[in-house]
Amino acid sequence: MSPKTNTPSPSENSGDLPSQKPSSELPEKTGKRAVAQKWSERVGKSFRKFKILEVNTGRRTRVLLQCFCGGTRWVLADSLKANEVKSCGCLEKAKNKSKHPLYNTWVMMRSRCRYPSQPNFPYYGGKGVTVCAEWEDFDTFVAQVGLRPSKCHSLDRIDNSKGYEPKNVRWATKEEQASNTQRNRYFEFQGEKRTVSQWARRFNVSFDWLHYRLIKKPQVPEELFSNLLSKHITP
């Protein structure tokens, strides 16, 4: 009878088996694919204040966003997920534009035509005054209106029945605008009827000085104009 031989168990022979590839690579690839797939499923949907338009599943997943302003921008999906993306760049541009000397003029022009909460809305947006579509773009507005001639000038509509649009605005002084407003008050003296600004030019006094005495702290026009005419008082 032949002697019994001990057959090694598979566990004992494990050292002779070919070594398997580390499994760490597979979860990594699976993870990347899963992330890319999740972002792809969001195409056409909103994410925070953006809309996802397209996904590029390359080496690093990138997402094409549509910003709340309408602009678009490619960003890393990781940056978007970490809330590091605030806009398409429009906020940075607006921050720079806010330093422009006409930025506040542009903002106030649009506000008084658009928002009922603005104090002057009843005289502008409340009466149907609008801002033309092309001036919704700040750069276009500046290019067509030009820089303010001086600190004494502000934006004025030439024809008050029309809105803010090319060929209907000018830079005008307070006196010039006063002659153009629908709320003008006329004062008569020696058979002549004129506005405050016109009388100010007639007597060579400042508009603010005369406006204060006729409107803010009313004096009898005849008496005031007579004194100015005879130079009994000096502004």
Residue pairs with C-beta under 8 A, 6 or more apart in sequence:
32 61
35 61
35 77
36 55
36 57
36 61
39 52
39 55
39 57
39 61
39 63
39 77
40 55
40 57
42 52
42 55
43 52
43 53
43 54
43 55
44 51
44 52
44 53
45 51
45 52
46 52
47 65
47 80
48 83
49 67
49 68
50 65
50 66
50 67
50 68
50 80
50 85
51 65
51 66
52 63
52 64
52 65
52 66
53 64
53 65
53 66
53 72
54 63
54 64
55 61
55 62
55 63
55 64
55 77
56 62
56 63
56 64
56 74
60 76
60 77
60 78
61 76
61 77
61 78
62 74
62 75
62 76
62 77
63 74
63 75
63 76
63 77
63 80
64 72
64 73
64 74
65 72
65 73
65 74
65 75
65 80
65 85
65 88
66 72
66 88
67 73
67 87
67 88
67 90
68 87
69 87
69 88
69 90
71 87
71 88
71 89
71 90
72 88
73 85
73 88
73 89
75 85
79 85
97 103
97 138
100 138
100 142
101 147
101 148
102 141
102 142
102 145
102 147
102 148
103 138
105 148
105 154
105 155
106 135
106 138
106 141
106 142
109 131
109 135
109 155
109 164
110 131
110 136
111 118
112 118
112 120
112 121
112 123
112 124
112 125
113 121
113 124
113 125
113 129
113 130
113 131
113 163
113 164
114 125
114 131
115 121
115 125
116 125
116 126
118 125
123 129
128 163
129 157
129 163
129 164
130 163
130 164
131 163
131 164
131 165
132 163
132 164
132 165
132 166
134 140
134 144
134 166
135 141
135 144
135 164
135 165
144 166
145 155
145 169
145 171
146 171
148 154
148 171
149 171
152 173
152 174
153 171
153 172
153 173
154 171
154 172
154 174
154 177
155 164
155 169
155 170
155 171
155 172
156 169
156 170
156 171
156 172
156 176
156 177
156 180
157 163
157 164
157 168
157 169
157 180
158 167
158 168
158 169
158 170
158 180
159 168
160 180
160 181
160 182
162 168
172 180
174 207
174 208
175 197
175 200
175 201
175 207
176 197
178 184
178 195
178 196
178 197
178 207
178 211
179 195
179 197
179 198
184 195
184 196
185 195
185 196
185 214
185 215
186 193
186 194
186 195
187 193
187 194
187 195
187 196
187 199
187 214
187 221
187 225
188 221
189 199
189 221
189 222
189 225
189 226
190 225
194 202
196 207
196 210
196 211
196 214
196 215
197 207
199 210
199 225
200 206
200 207
200 209
200 210
200 211
203 210
203 225
203 228
203 229
205 228
205 235
206 235
209 235
210 235
213 219
213 224
214 221
214 224
227 233
